[in-house]
């Protein structure tokens, strides 16, 4: 299951807040029916600064932003599926 946080302008504090939310397990309190499912967290925006991509990557969260024509996963090469299982 994808858990997405989208921002029109990606700021470091937005990424930090999303990482903290994902790591807190709070999602399961709001949606206990998804507790047993694998959550794939995604932080997205129209544009994400390259230095900001590193923070979600270190925390196993995909970063998605607009590419030349379509949205792209900016850190796909750095994340393997087993590293994002929560």
LUMMARZA-176701 format. One line per field, with one value per residue: residue in three letters; x, y, z of N, C-alpha, C in turn; residue number from 1. Coordinates in Angstrom, 1 decimal, always signed. Layout:
residues N
rest	[ALA  ...] .
neast	[X  ...] .
nnorth	[Y  ...] .
nup	[Z  ...] .
caeast	[X  ...] .
canorth	[Y  ...] .
caup	[Z  ...] .
ceast	[X  ...] .
cnorth	[Y  ...] .
cup	[Z  ...] .
nr	[NUM  ...] .
***
This chain:
residues 86
rest	[UNK  UNK  UNK  UNK  UNK  UNK  UNK  UNK  UNK  UNK  UNK  UNK  UNK  UNK  UNK  UNK  UNK  UNK  UNK  UNK  UNK  UNK  UNK  UNK  UNK  UNK  UNK  UNK  UNK  UNK  UNK  UNK  UNK  UNK  UNK  UNK  UNK  UNK  UNK  UNK  UNK  UNK  UNK  UNK  UNK  UNK  UNK  UNK  UNK  UNK  UNK  UNK  UNK  UNK  UNK  UNK  UNK  UNK  UNK  UNK  UNK  UNK  UNK  UNK  UNK  UNK  UNK  UNK  UNK  UNK  UNK  UNK  UNK  UNK  UNK  UNK  UNK  UNK  UNK  UNK  UNK  UNK  UNK  UNK  UNK  UNK] .
neast	[+0.8  +0.6  +1.7  +1.3  +2.7  +2.2  +3.4  +3.2  +5.4  +8.4  +9.8  +12.5  +11.5  +9.0  +9.6  +11.0  +8.9  +7.2  +8.8  +9.1  +6.4  +5.9  +7.7  +6.7  +4.6  +2.0  +0.2  -1.1  -2.8  -4.8  -5.8  -6.4  -7.1  -5.2  -2.9  -1.6  -0.6  +2.0  +3.5  +4.4  +6.1  +5.9  +7.3  +6.3  +6.5  +6.2  +8.8  +11.8  +14.5  +17.9  +19.5  +17.6  +16.4  +18.0  +17.5  +14.8  +15.6  +17.6  +15.9  +14.4  +12.3  +10.5  +11.2  +9.4  +9.1  +8.4  +9.5  +11.0  +8.7  +6.9  +6.0  +8.6  +10.5  +12.9  +14.8  +15.0  +17.1  +18.6  +17.1  +16.0  +13.4  +13.2  +14.4  +12.5  +10.4  +8.1] .
nnorth	[-1.2  +2.2  +5.1  +8.3  +11.6  +14.7  +17.7  +21.1  +22.7  +21.5  +21.3  +21.2  +20.7  +19.6  +17.1  +16.0  +16.0  +14.1  +11.8  +11.4  +10.9  +8.5  +6.8  +6.7  +5.1  +5.9  +6.0  +3.5  +3.8  +5.5  +4.1  +1.1  -1.1  -1.5  -2.3  -4.8  -4.7  -4.1  -1.0  +1.4  +4.2  +7.4  +10.5  +13.4  +15.9  +18.7  +19.6  +18.6  +19.5  +18.3  +17.9  +17.6  +15.2  +13.2  +12.9  +11.7  +9.3  +8.1  +7.3  +5.3  +6.1  +6.8  +9.3  +11.4  +13.3  +15.8  +15.0  +15.3  +14.9  +13.4  +12.3  +11.2  +8.6  +9.7  +8.5  +5.8  +4.0  +3.9  +2.8  -0.4  -2.8  -4.4  -2.7  -0.8  -1.9  -1.9] .
nup	[+0.0  -0.8  +0.8  +0.6  +0.8  -0.4  -1.6  -2.7  -2.7  -1.8  +1.3  +3.7  +6.4  +5.9  +4.8  +7.0  +8.9  +7.6  +7.6  +10.3  +10.9  +9.5  +10.7  +13.3  +13.5  +13.7  +11.7  +11.7  +13.9  +13.0  +10.8  +11.4  +10.0  +8.0  +9.2  +9.0  +6.5  +4.0  +4.0  +1.7  +1.8  +0.3  -0.7  -2.2  -4.8  -7.0  -7.6  -6.2  -4.4  -5.0  -2.7  -0.8  -1.4  -0.4  +2.3  +2.7  +1.3  +3.0  +4.9  +3.9  +2.2  -0.7  -3.1  -5.2  -8.1  -10.6  -13.8  -17.0  -18.6  -17.2  -13.8  -11.7  -10.0  -7.9  -6.4  -7.0  -7.7  -5.4  -3.4  -2.5  -2.8  -0.4  +1.5  +2.2  +3.4  +6.0] .
caeast	[+0.0  +1.3  +1.3  +1.9  +2.7  +2.4  +3.6  +3.4  +6.8  +9.0  +10.7  +13.1  +10.7  +8.0  +10.2  +11.3  +7.6  +6.7  +9.6  +8.7  +5.1  +6.1  +8.5  +6.0  +3.5  +0.8  -0.8  -1.9  -3.8  -5.8  -6.3  -5.9  -7.3  -4.0  -1.8  -0.8  -0.1  +3.3  +3.4  +5.5  +6.0  +6.3  +7.3  +6.3  +6.3  +6.5  +10.2  +12.5  +16.0  +18.7  +20.0  +16.5  +16.1  +18.9  +16.9  +13.9  +16.3  +18.2  +14.9  +13.6  +11.1  +10.7  +11.0  +8.9  +8.9  +8.2  +10.7  +10.9  +7.4  +6.1  +6.5  +9.7  +11.0  +14.2  +15.8  +14.7  +18.3  +19.2  +16.2  +15.6  +12.1  +13.4  +14.8  +11.4  +9.3  +7.8] .
canorth	[+0.0  +3.5  +6.2  +9.5  +13.0  +15.6  +19.2  +21.9  +23.1  +20.6  +22.0  +20.2  +20.4  +18.7  +15.8  +15.6  +15.6  +12.9  +10.7  +11.2  +10.2  +7.1  +6.0  +6.7  +4.0  +6.6  +5.6  +2.3  +4.2  +6.0  +3.1  -0.2  -2.2  -1.6  -2.6  -6.0  -4.6  -3.4  +0.4  +2.0  +5.6  +8.2  +11.9  +13.9  +17.4  +19.1  +19.6  +18.3  +19.8  +17.1  +17.7  +17.2  +13.8  +12.4  +12.6  +10.5  +8.1  +7.5  +6.7  +4.3  +6.7  +7.2  +10.7  +11.5  +14.7  +15.9  +14.9  +16.1  +14.8  +12.6  +12.1  +10.2  +8.3  +10.2  +7.7  +4.4  +3.2  +3.8  +2.0  -1.7  -3.1  -4.9  -1.7  +0.1  -2.6  -1.4] .
caup	[+0.0  -0.9  +1.7  -0.1  +1.2  -1.5  -1.3  -3.9  -2.6  -0.8  +2.3  +4.6  +7.5  +5.4  +4.7  +8.3  +9.5  +7.0  +8.1  +11.7  +10.9  +9.0  +11.8  +14.6  +13.5  +14.0  +10.6  +12.1  +14.8  +12.2  +9.9  +11.9  +9.0  +7.2  +10.1  +8.5  +5.1  +3.8  +3.7  +0.9  +1.9  -0.9  -0.5  -3.6  -5.0  -8.4  -7.7  -5.0  -4.5  -4.9  -1.4  +0.0  -1.8  +0.4  +3.7  +2.6  +0.9  +4.1  +5.8  +3.2  +1.6  -2.1  -3.4  -6.5  -8.6  -12.0  -14.7  -18.3  -19.1  -16.2  -12.5  -11.7  -8.7  -7.9  -5.6  -7.2  -7.7  -4.0  -2.6  -2.9  -2.1  +1.0  +2.4  +2.5  +4.1  +7.4] .
ceast	[+0.9  +0.8  +2.0  +1.7  +3.1  +2.5  +3.8  +4.9  +7.4  +10.0  +11.3  +12.2  +9.5  +8.5  +10.5  +10.0  +7.1  +7.5  +9.3  +7.3  +5.2  +6.7  +7.7  +5.0  +2.1  -0.3  -1.7  -3.0  -5.0  -6.5  -5.8  -6.2  -6.2  -2.8  -1.0  -0.3  +1.2  +3.0  +4.6  +5.3  +6.6  +6.2  +7.3  +6.0  +6.6  +8.0  +10.8  +14.0  +16.8  +19.1  +18.8  +16.1  +16.9  +18.2  +15.8  +14.6  +16.9  +17.2  +14.0  +12.4  +11.4  +10.4  +10.6  +8.7  +8.8  +9.5  +10.4  +9.4  +6.4  +6.7  +7.5  +10.1  +12.5  +15.3  +15.6  +16.0  +18.9  +18.3  +15.8  +14.3  +12.3  +13.8  +13.7  +10.2  +9.3  +6.9] .
cnorth	[+1.2  +4.4  +7.4  +10.8  +13.8  +17.0  +19.9  +22.4  +22.3  +21.3  +20.9  +19.8  +19.5  +17.3  +15.2  +15.2  +14.3  +11.7  +10.4  +10.5  +8.8  +6.3  +5.9  +5.6  +4.6  +6.2  +4.5  +2.7  +4.8  +5.0  +1.7  -1.3  -2.4  -2.0  -3.8  -5.8  -3.8  -2.0  +0.8  +3.5  +6.4  +9.7  +12.5  +15.4  +17.6  +19.1  +19.4  +18.6  +18.5  +16.8  +17.2  +15.7  +12.9  +12.0  +11.5  +9.2  +7.4  +6.9  +5.8  +4.8  +7.1  +8.7  +10.8  +13.0  +14.7  +15.8  +15.7  +16.1  +14.2  +12.7  +11.0  +9.9  +8.7  +9.4  +6.2  +3.5  +3.0  +3.0  +0.7  -2.0  -3.6  -3.8  -0.7  -0.6  -2.2  -2.3] .
cup	[+0.0  +0.1  +1.2  +0.7  +0.1  -1.1  -2.6  -3.9  -1.5  +0.0  +3.2  +5.8  +7.1  +5.3  +6.0  +9.0  +8.9  +7.5  +9.5  +11.8  +10.6  +10.1  +13.1  +14.6  +13.7  +12.9  +11.0  +13.1  +14.1  +11.4  +10.3  +10.9  +8.1  +8.0  +9.6  +7.1  +5.1  +3.4  +2.9  +1.0  +0.7  -0.5  -1.9  -3.7  -6.5  -8.6  -6.3  -5.2  -4.3  -3.5  -0.4  -0.3  -0.9  +1.7  +3.6  +2.2  +2.1  +5.1  +5.1  +2.5  +0.2  -2.3  -4.9  -6.9  -10.1  -12.8  -15.9  -18.7  -18.1  -14.8  -12.5  -10.2  -8.7  -7.3  -5.8  -7.1  -6.3  -3.1  -3.2  -2.2  -0.7  +2.0  +2.8  +3.2  +5.6  +8.1] .
nr	[1  2  3  4  5  6  7  8  9  10  11  12  13  14  15  16  17  18  19  20  21  22  23  24  25  26  27  28  29  30  31  32  33  34  35  36  37  38  39  40  41  42  43  44  45  46  47  48  49  50  51  52  53  54  55  56  57  58  59  60  61  62  63  64  65  66  67  68  69  70  71  72  73  74  75  76  77  78  79  80  81  82  83  84  85  86] .
***
